[in-house]
Amino acid sequence: MAQQIPARTLPTDWARGAVFMEIYVRGFQDSNGDGIGDFRGLISRLDYLQDLGIQGLWLMPVNQSKDRDHGYGVVNYRDVEADYGSRADFQALLEAAHARGMGIIMDYVINHSSDANPLFADAKANRNGKRDWYIWAERDPYWVNWARQPSWHRTQVGRGDYYYGVFWVDMPDFNLRNPQVLAFHHDNLRYWMNQGVDGFRIDAVGQLIENGPQAYESQPENKPILKDLQTLVHSYPGNFMVCEEPTDPVGAAGRDACGSSFAFGFNRQVRASVKHGKVTKHLSEILQQYPLADMGLVLGSHDSYAGERLMVDLAGDEAAYRLAAATQLTLPGQPFIYYGEEIGMGTSRGNAGDWGLRAPMSWQADGGFSTVTPFRAPADNQADYNAADQQAEPDSLWHHYQQLIALRKAHPALRLGDLQLLAEGPVLAYLRQSGDERVLVVLNYSRQAQALSLPLKSEAPQRLLGQGTLNAGQTLQLRLPAQGLAIYRL
C-alpha cells in the first residue's frame, strides 16, 4: 500500500534549531476536574507556550500504559491513555498546536513493552505464538543492570521460563533481532505520522540489542536499527526524530544512527560551570567535540539521572539559573526546556527521585492546575515561583526565557549558525555566524566582575541583551558584572 503522507501545515525545517518544551501531560493542566492533566488542559495552555516562544512540544508517553503515570510500559501502541482524553481530543491537540506554528513529537518506546501488553501475554502463554517477539531463557542467566538489579525474570514460580527485562520486571524487552518486531514498530510510527504527528523522541535506544551480561548497552547492532527508523521518519518531509542514548550520545547523533540525540553530559557540565564559577574542562570538551547542531540540549528532564530540578540543584541562585538558560538557548542544536523550568519550579512536596520531578505545573501561587486535589503534591516553591507571578514581573525568569527564545528566533546566527569558541574560563565567550550575520555571546560564570579582550572587529556592535560595557575597535573590550551576560550583534 502506498504511504499516505498527510499535508503539512508547518514548514519542513520547523525543527531545525527550534526550542522545544518537554510536556508531562498528566502534570500540565487538568480540564475536567479529576486532578489529572489531559489533552484538553494542554490545549487551553497552548497560548501560554506560544507567548513564551515555544516551537515544538515533546509529549512524554501518551499511549495506553500499565501504570497510567510513568507511561513507559506501553499496553497499546495505537491508542492514547484514557486519563488524558479521547483520540478526538488528541487530534484536536495536534490541530491546535499546528495552528500556532508548533510541532508535536511523541515519546515512542521501542525497547520494551508492558508485561500487560497482549503481545507479551501471547508470548508467555503460547510458545507457537509471539514467543520470539521477546527474549527468553530456560534458566536464569543471572545478569544485572546498571543499578545491580536482576535483568532476567521468571514468569511464575515453578516454571523454567525467564524473560529479559533490563529496566524492570514489568517491562519485558522486545527481541529486536526479529524482523517482525521491527516491522511492528515501523507500522506504529507510520500510523501516528499519518495522524499528523511531527516526529518522535525514541526512548532508551542504547538497550536495543544485548550481547551478554557486560554487553547490553550501545551495541553496534543498534545502529542499523536506528538508521532504518531515521529513514522512515524522515520519509515524511519535515518530521523530526531525537534519541535518548546517555552512554553514547555522539554515536547516536551520527547519520548512521538516529541523526539526532540528546547531548547528555551537557546538562551536568553547564550546571557545574555556573555553580563553580568557571567553565569546566568537560564542558569545554563537549563544546568542541559534540556535533551540537544535531543534538538536543537539556538542562534537566523527567529522569532523575539528568539532575534535580534546576532551582533545587542551584540552591535558589537565580543569577546562575539565568546563565544556565542563556548557555542552553544560544548554542547550536535543539534546546528542550522541561515544563516548569521557565519559572524556576521546584520539587513535588514530599516526593523524591523521578516522582519529585513530575509535580503538577505551578500556574498560580495557590495552584491553578486543577479545581480538586491534584494527583501529586505541588512543587514546594509554588507560592514564590509560579507562572502568573512570573509573567507579571518584567524581570522574572519567565521573561528571561522569553527574551532569549525571541532572540534565537529573530537571528539566524543564533538558531542555525556555526560556533566559534573565543574564551573559556571564568568567562565563556563564543561567536555564532550564519551568512553575514555574527552574534557574540559572553557569559560571566564568575561571582566577580570580569574584563575580556576579544580579537574581533566591529564598528557598531548592537547589544541584544544583557549588561556590561563594550568598547569597539580593532579588538572588542568588554567588562561584565559578576554573573552577568551580554549578547551583541556585530
Disulfide bonds with the S-S distance in Angstrom:
Cys243-Cys258 2.10
